[in-house]
Amino acid sequence: MRKRIVIILTIALLLLASSCIPINAEENEVYEGYLRVYVTEITSRWNGNDGKPFNSAFLDFAFNEEISINYNETYENVIVWNATDAGYPGIEEDNIRVLAAIFDSELHQGYADPPDGNPFDAYYLDALAVATPGNPGSNTVTEDFTHTVFCEVSTATWCVGCPIASDTLFNISAKYDYPFYYVSLVHDTSDEAEMRLQGDYNILGYPTCFFDGGYELHLGPSSLEDPYIEKIESCGQRNVQNLDFTTSVNWSKNDSIEISVEITNNGEGSISPDAPSSSEGTPGFEIITLIAAVIIGILFLKRKRF
C-alpha cells in the first residue's frame, strides 16, 4: 500500500513540475523588421533659416529594406555607400555619422496631426545603433531604457520655427545622459527625406518630431526641454524585441564608407523595464515544495506504523 501511494504522489509531482517549466513560444519565431541605415553629416553642408548649419542632417539611406532573422541567428550585412554616387560629394571622415535603425513589422495607427488628423502607418523602433568612422556602436539597454531612442525631425531650409526645435534637441543630447539620437530630415535637400516625411509619415507641418517611428510625436517648435524629454522617456519605457544590434563604419577613399551591421534575434520575448527577473523563482515552486513535504510526511508515518 505504501509503495502505491509513493508512486502515485511521485507521478503527480513530476507532472506538476513539468507543467511549471516555462516554455517560451517566441523562441522559435522569426523576427520580421525593416532596417534603415541613415547616413548623416554631424554638421550639415546646408543652413537652416537662422543661417546656422543643421545638426545631424540626413543625406541618404545606405540601406532601406525589410529583413528577417531566425531565432538565435545573426543577420550580417556589409554596405558600401559612395557619397558621389548618391549625389553628396565631398564628405569628411570626422563629420560622418551612421544611424542604423530596426523597426518592427507590426502595424500601428499613427496620426501626424493628433488626435486623428493625417493618419499614417506606424512601425515602431526596436533598436538603434550609431557609429562614426573607427568608432563602432551598439543599441543601449539600461535600467530605465529598453533601447536607444530615436527621433526623426522634419525640417527645411525655409522653416522659421525649425531651428528652435533643433537647438532644443541638440541641448538635450549634450546635457543629459540619455541613450538618444536624432536625425534632421531636411525636406528640400534630399529626395529620400521628402519620401520619408510625406510618404511614410504623411506629415502636416514643420517641424514635427517623430519618436521611435511614430510611437510619440511632437508637432511644432518649442524651446522648452520638458515636452521632448517626456517623449524620450516614454519611448525608453516601451517593450521592444530582444535584439543584439551593433554597427561600425570604416572610412574609405574615393568618397566612400563601409558600413557593417549585425543583428541577433535572441528570441526571448520583449525587453521590458518591468519584466520580472529569473531570481524570483519558477512559477509553482511553492506547490512543488508542499507536495514534496506531503510525500516525506506520508513516508514518515508509514515507517512508524510498520
C-alpha positions as CSV (number, residue, x, y, z in Angstrom):
1,M,0.0,0.0,0.0
2,R,2.8,2.4,0.9
3,K,4.6,1.8,-2.4
4,R,1.4,2.5,-4.3
5,I,0.9,5.8,-2.5
6,V,4.5,6.8,-3.1
7,I,4.3,6.0,-6.8
8,I,1.0,8.0,-7.3
9,L,2.4,11.0,-5.5
10,T,5.7,10.9,-7.3
11,I,3.9,10.8,-10.7
12,A,1.8,13.8,-9.6
13,L,4.9,15.7,-8.5
14,L,6.6,15.1,-11.8
15,L,3.6,16.2,-13.8
16,L,3.2,19.3,-11.8
17,A,6.9,20.1,-12.1
18,S,6.8,19.7,-15.9
19,S,3.8,22.0,-16.2
20,C,5.6,24.7,-14.2
21,I,8.6,24.8,-16.6
22,P,8.1,27.9,-18.7
23,I,8.0,27.2,-22.4
24,N,8.8,30.3,-24.4
25,A,6.8,30.1,-27.6
26,E,8.7,33.0,-29.0
27,E,12.0,31.1,-29.1
28,N,11.1,29.6,-32.4
29,E,9.7,32.8,-34.0
30,V,11.3,34.6,-36.9
31,Y,11.9,38.3,-36.4
32,E,10.5,40.4,-39.2
33,G,11.6,44.0,-39.3
34,Y,12.6,47.0,-41.5
35,L,16.2,48.0,-41.5
36,R,17.0,51.6,-42.3
37,V,20.6,52.9,-42.3
38,Y,20.8,56.7,-42.2
39,V,23.9,58.4,-43.4
40,T,24.2,61.9,-41.8
41,E,26.6,64.8,-41.6
42,I,27.2,65.8,-38.0
43,T,27.5,69.5,-39.1
44,S,25.5,69.9,-42.2
45,R,26.5,71.4,-45.5
46,W,23.1,73.1,-45.5
47,N,22.0,76.0,-43.3
48,G,18.7,76.4,-41.6
49,N,16.5,79.5,-41.7
50,D,18.6,81.0,-38.9
51,G,21.8,80.8,-41.1
52,K,23.4,78.1,-39.0
53,P,24.2,74.6,-40.2
54,F,21.7,71.8,-39.4
55,N,22.8,69.3,-36.8
56,S,22.9,65.6,-37.7
57,A,21.4,66.3,-41.2
58,F,20.3,63.3,-43.2
59,L,22.0,62.7,-46.6
60,D,20.8,59.3,-47.8
61,F,19.7,55.8,-46.9
62,A,22.7,53.4,-47.3
63,F,20.2,50.5,-46.8
64,N,16.4,50.6,-46.7
65,E,14.8,47.2,-46.8
66,E,12.8,44.5,-45.0
67,I,14.8,41.8,-43.2
68,S,14.0,38.6,-41.3
69,I,16.1,36.8,-38.7
70,N,15.5,33.3,-37.4
71,Y,15.6,32.6,-33.7
72,N,19.1,32.6,-32.2
73,E,20.7,33.6,-35.6
74,T,22.6,36.7,-36.6
75,Y,21.9,38.9,-39.6
76,E,25.0,40.4,-41.0
77,N,25.4,42.9,-43.8
78,V,28.3,45.0,-45.2
79,I,27.2,48.0,-47.2
80,V,29.5,50.3,-49.2
81,W,28.0,53.7,-49.6
82,N,29.5,56.2,-52.1
83,A,28.8,59.8,-51.5
84,T,29.4,60.9,-55.0
85,D,27.2,58.3,-56.5
86,A,24.4,59.3,-54.0
87,G,24.8,62.9,-55.1
88,Y,26.6,64.3,-52.0
89,P,30.3,64.5,-52.9
90,G,32.9,65.9,-50.5
91,I,32.1,64.1,-47.3
92,E,34.7,64.3,-44.5
93,E,35.8,61.5,-42.2
94,D,35.3,63.4,-39.0
95,N,31.9,64.7,-40.0
96,I,30.0,61.5,-40.9
97,R,27.7,59.6,-38.5
98,V,25.7,56.5,-39.4
99,L,22.4,55.6,-37.5
100,A,21.2,52.1,-38.1
101,A,17.6,51.6,-37.0
102,I,15.5,48.5,-37.0
103,F,11.7,48.9,-37.0
104,D,9.2,46.1,-36.1
105,S,6.9,44.8,-38.7
106,E,3.8,45.2,-36.5
107,L,1.4,47.9,-37.9
108,H,0.1,50.6,-35.6
109,Q,-2.1,53.6,-36.4
110,G,-0.3,56.9,-36.2
111,Y,-1.5,60.5,-36.7
112,A,0.8,63.3,-37.8
113,D,-1.9,65.8,-36.7
114,P,-3.1,64.3,-33.3
115,P,-5.6,63.1,-32.3
116,D,-7.0,61.9,-35.6
117,G,-5.6,64.0,-38.5
118,N,-3.2,63.0,-41.2
119,P,-3.2,59.2,-40.5
120,F,-0.1,57.1,-41.3
121,D,1.1,53.5,-40.8
122,A,3.4,53.5,-37.9
123,Y,6.1,50.9,-37.4
124,Y,7.8,51.3,-34.0
125,L,11.5,51.2,-33.4
126,D,13.0,48.1,-31.7
127,A,16.7,49.1,-31.6
128,L,19.2,51.7,-32.8
129,A,23.0,51.5,-33.2
130,V,25.1,54.6,-34.0
131,A,28.7,54.7,-35.3
132,T,31.2,57.1,-36.8
133,P,34.4,56.0,-38.7
134,G,36.5,54.0,-36.4
135,N,34.0,54.2,-33.5
136,P,31.5,51.3,-33.5
137,G,28.3,51.5,-31.6
138,S,25.5,49.3,-30.3
139,N,21.9,49.5,-29.1
140,T,21.9,50.6,-25.4
141,V,19.8,49.0,-22.7
142,T,19.8,50.4,-19.2
143,E,17.7,50.2,-16.0
144,D,15.4,53.0,-17.3
145,F,15.6,52.5,-21.1
146,T,14.8,49.3,-23.0
147,H,16.6,50.6,-26.1
148,T,18.3,53.6,-27.7
149,V,15.5,56.1,-28.5
150,F,15.4,57.6,-32.0
151,C,13.8,60.9,-33.2
152,E,13.3,61.9,-36.8
153,V,12.9,65.6,-37.1
154,S,11.1,67.1,-40.1
155,T,12.8,70.4,-41.1
156,A,13.5,72.6,-44.2
157,T,15.9,75.4,-45.1
158,W,12.9,77.8,-45.2
159,C,11.3,76.8,-42.0
160,V,11.3,79.6,-39.4
161,G,10.5,77.5,-36.3
162,C,12.6,74.5,-37.1
163,P,15.9,75.8,-35.7
164,I,14.2,76.2,-32.3
165,A,13.3,72.5,-32.2
166,S,16.7,71.5,-33.5
167,D,18.5,73.6,-30.9
168,T,16.4,72.1,-28.1
169,L,17.1,68.5,-29.2
170,F,20.8,69.3,-29.5
171,N,20.9,70.7,-26.0
172,I,19.1,67.6,-24.6
173,S,21.5,65.3,-26.3
174,A,24.5,67.2,-25.0
175,K,23.1,67.9,-21.5
176,Y,21.5,64.5,-20.4
177,D,22.9,61.0,-20.3
178,Y,20.0,59.5,-22.3
179,P,20.6,56.8,-24.9
180,F,19.0,59.0,-27.5
181,Y,19.9,60.3,-31.0
182,Y,18.0,62.3,-33.6
183,V,18.3,63.0,-37.3
184,S,17.3,66.1,-39.2
185,L,15.3,65.2,-42.3
186,V,15.7,68.3,-44.4
187,H,12.7,68.2,-46.7
188,D,14.1,70.4,-49.5
189,T,17.6,69.0,-49.8
190,S,17.0,65.2,-50.1
191,D,14.5,63.2,-52.1
192,E,14.8,60.4,-49.6
193,A,14.0,62.7,-46.7
194,E,10.9,64.0,-48.6
195,M,9.7,60.5,-49.3
196,R,10.2,59.5,-45.6
197,L,8.3,62.6,-44.4
198,Q,5.4,62.7,-46.9
199,G,5.2,59.1,-47.9
200,D,5.7,57.3,-44.6
201,Y,4.6,59.9,-42.1
202,N,2.0,61.9,-44.0
203,I,3.4,65.0,-42.4
204,L,1.2,68.0,-41.6
205,G,3.8,70.7,-40.8
206,Y,7.3,71.7,-39.9
207,P,8.9,71.0,-37.5
208,T,7.4,67.6,-36.4
209,C,9.4,65.2,-34.3
210,F,8.6,61.5,-34.8
211,F,10.0,59.5,-31.9
212,D,10.6,55.8,-32.3
213,G,8.8,55.6,-35.7
214,G,5.7,57.5,-34.5
215,Y,5.2,56.0,-31.1
216,E,5.4,59.6,-29.8
217,L,5.1,62.8,-31.7
218,H,5.7,66.5,-31.1
219,L,4.2,69.0,-33.6
220,G,5.6,72.5,-33.8
221,P,8.7,74.2,-32.3
222,S,9.4,74.5,-28.6
223,S,12.4,76.0,-26.7
224,L,11.3,74.1,-23.6
225,E,13.1,70.8,-22.9
226,D,10.3,69.1,-20.9
227,P,7.9,68.3,-23.8
228,Y,10.7,66.5,-25.7
229,I,12.1,64.8,-22.5
230,E,8.7,63.4,-21.8
231,K,8.5,61.8,-25.2
232,I,12.1,60.4,-24.9
233,E,11.4,58.9,-21.5
234,S,8.1,57.5,-22.6
235,C,9.7,55.8,-25.6
236,G,12.5,54.5,-23.4
237,Q,10.0,52.5,-21.3
238,R,8.5,50.7,-24.3
239,N,8.5,46.9,-24.7
240,V,10.8,46.1,-27.6
241,Q,12.1,42.9,-29.2
242,N,15.1,41.3,-27.6
243,L,17.8,42.0,-30.2
244,D,21.6,42.5,-30.0
245,F,22.4,45.2,-32.5
246,T,25.8,46.7,-33.5
247,T,27.2,48.7,-36.3
248,S,30.5,50.0,-37.4
249,V,31.8,52.4,-40.1
250,N,35.2,52.2,-41.9
251,W,36.4,55.2,-43.8
252,S,37.4,54.5,-47.4
253,K,39.0,56.7,-50.1
254,N,37.1,57.8,-53.1
255,D,34.3,59.4,-51.1
256,S,33.1,56.0,-49.7
257,I,32.3,54.4,-46.4
258,E,31.9,50.8,-45.5
259,I,29.1,50.1,-43.0
260,S,28.8,46.8,-41.1
261,V,25.6,45.8,-39.4
262,E,25.0,42.8,-37.1
263,I,21.6,41.9,-35.5
264,T,21.0,38.9,-33.4
265,N,17.5,37.6,-32.7
266,N,17.6,36.4,-29.1
267,G,14.0,35.1,-29.3
268,E,13.4,35.5,-25.6
269,G,10.4,37.8,-25.8
270,S,10.4,41.5,-25.4
271,I,12.6,43.6,-23.2
272,S,10.5,45.5,-20.6
273,P,11.7,47.6,-17.6
274,D,9.0,45.9,-15.6
275,A,9.9,42.3,-16.6
276,P,10.5,40.0,-13.5
277,S,14.0,38.7,-13.1
278,S,14.7,34.9,-13.1
279,S,15.8,35.2,-9.4
280,E,12.1,35.4,-8.4
281,G,11.9,31.6,-8.9
282,T,10.0,29.2,-11.0
283,P,6.2,29.6,-11.1
284,G,4.6,26.9,-8.9
285,F,7.7,26.3,-6.8
286,E,5.7,26.7,-3.5
287,I,3.2,24.0,-4.7
288,I,6.1,21.6,-5.6
289,T,7.6,22.1,-2.2
290,L,4.3,21.4,-0.5
291,I,3.8,18.1,-2.3
292,A,7.4,17.1,-1.5
293,A,6.6,17.8,2.1
294,V,3.5,15.7,1.9
295,I,5.4,12.7,0.5
296,I,8.0,12.9,3.2
297,G,5.3,13.1,5.8
298,I,3.5,10.0,4.5
299,L,6.7,8.0,4.3
300,F,7.5,9.0,7.9
301,L,4.0,8.0,9.2
302,K,4.1,4.7,7.3
303,R,7.5,3.9,8.7
304,K,6.2,4.5,12.2
305,R,3.2,2.2,11.6
306,F,5.2,-0.7,10.3
